[in-house]
């Protein structure tokens, strides 16, 4: 029952799927970050099923790319895209840290956020449309790895403030055990990707490079991690993993 409640807490916060009402408490939030990658597994499975079914039906590649671009947003409700937008506005301001945090809290969407979101979706759509081959393992592990690393960051990165979504989950979690579980999970997924060949190696490398940049950027630009920055990381890491997958597959075709 506790495992179910822990998973339900993660899905109720980080997905748009209907969940039974569960009172959040110390017990079911202690390892809720460890359940975060399960949402990625669901996204990956739905993307794989969509690519398999629509591919068999002979659906045009552009339409399939549009569906694969939309699936993560529909399942999550776009919570990570909201964080990406807010962070884009804050980074584009080139302001002091305190001003950046004010921009993150501002409910209005700035012009830089609109521009970067448009670019983000154009690139994501183009990469899906350009992918020579859809392999189930890549579709599944991509979204799991990004969320495992995102949860790991919440448990080990310094926090920018003592409030907000990231703070709530970080303080409620058993940081020592949760970080160990998420690190092992991230390492296992990365290893599985590497076993899959050059495509997987490229994807794993892209995820960890973005993770390292995320750590440096969050400290330098914002004084630590926040919920909006976590959304930024999910968006950017998945985009770069997809870009690495496409790049490696095209290089293999050349040789």
Secondary structure, 3 states (H helix, E strand, C coil): CHHHHHHHHHHHHHCCCCCCCCCCCHHHHCCHHHHHHHHHHHHHHHHHHHHHHHHHCCCCHHHHHHHHHHHHHHHHCCHHHHHHHHHHHHHHHCCCHHHHHHHHHCCCCCHHHHHHHHHHHHHHHHHHHHCCCCCHHHHHHHHHHHHHHHHHHHHHCCECCCCCHHHHHHHHCCHHHHHHHHHHHHHHHHHHHHHCCHHHHHHHHHHHHHHHHHHHHHHHHHCCECHHHHHHHHHHHHHHHHHHHHHHHHHHHHC
